[in-house]
Amino acid sequence: MLAGLAAVAVFGIVSLLVLRELGQRQAVRDARAFAVLAGQGIVEPALTDGVLKDDPTAIRRLDEIVQERVLGERVMRVKIWTRQGRIVYSDEPRLIGSSYRLGADEQAVFRSGAVEAELSDLARPENRFERGQGKVYEVYSRVRARDGTPLMFETYQRSSSLVASARDVWRPFAIPLLVSLLLLWLVQVPLAWRLARSLQRSQRDSETLLLRAVESSANERRRIASDLHDGVVQDLAGMSYSLNAVGERISSQVAPEITASLRDAAATARSAVRQLRTLLVEIHPPNLRSAGLRAALIDLLAPLPAHGIETDLSFPDELEVGPEIEQLVFRAVAEAVRNLQRHSHARHATVSIDALDQRLRVTVSDDGVGFSPADRDRRLLEGHLGLTLLEELAERHGGSLELSSAPGRGTSVVLEVPNR
């Protein structure tokens, strides 16, 4: 809604500026048209030879016409010039008979008969009597005396009059335009509100699905861990004991090779049991609820030294963590440990838990080979979404998960969540 209001405001302001510019142009055109009408229709018939010869009677008669029919609210000064720059008439008597140098624009009026309009330069000496009147527009047009002598008819029109005229042009269009834009925005408000509500519902549904997926994943991990522990692990453990017992009983009755094979099979079975139990800890830590987060993390890091990775665990004493946060922390550490075990080729890994003002910061770092952003994008395309899902889960709990790495500089995973 705010974006729509901003767009409407920008469009409205631009439209008003355009309308005002059009109004000003139309006001200047009206000023030119008035100058032509006044010069050719009112003043030109009164330009007798007496005016050109400075006859007081002729000038007085022309002045009466100008005072009655030209000067007024719009026009404050009238001057009539010869081509040589002499003022043959002005409603300001002190200017009559004075001569001044005409500029290129004024000379062009004599040649082409075009009508020119410009803001008056009140610093020029011929304009000294107009000073203190505010901005003034000079409008000149060509007229002819009765004997055909070309003259320049110049009117000085008040800027305020032109502004009012321009306002009369654009204001009737501005109000309907603004009302239409406001109505357009009001029509968009319910649409934007409905869209926002729809997006909120979609976000809530997405969060609900994510939470259910995490819960389903935890339940499935728990079921798989239980099935493996009660089934395959027990069978392999029993088989290892049986093979070892058989090897002990028949060691003196069969060839040494058979006895060695039975003992190797028993050792292999015991190794498989250890590996499966390690996997069970990664899938679902059986002691997370009973023994707590610290014991679960110790069990999680226990297999790493067998792979040549030294580990350090920093855990605050008497740290209390809620069940949901405890589960999230364990999953984050488990995912980071799984990644460093498979990809990092690290020799040392550190897990640090810090309590900071009602927040919990978990850091898992290693000294492995690291990776580039392109490598992570490639893994995402290959379907490795563990950390991405954890990022969303952290945001769901009001926290964040940041992953930083570079080739040859190891990897660091930092989870920060409220400890509620």
Summary of the structure (lengths in Angstrom):
residues: 420
radius of gyration: 48.0
end to end distance: 35.7
largest distance: 158.8
contacts: 1235
relative contact order: 0.07
helix: 61%
strand: 17%
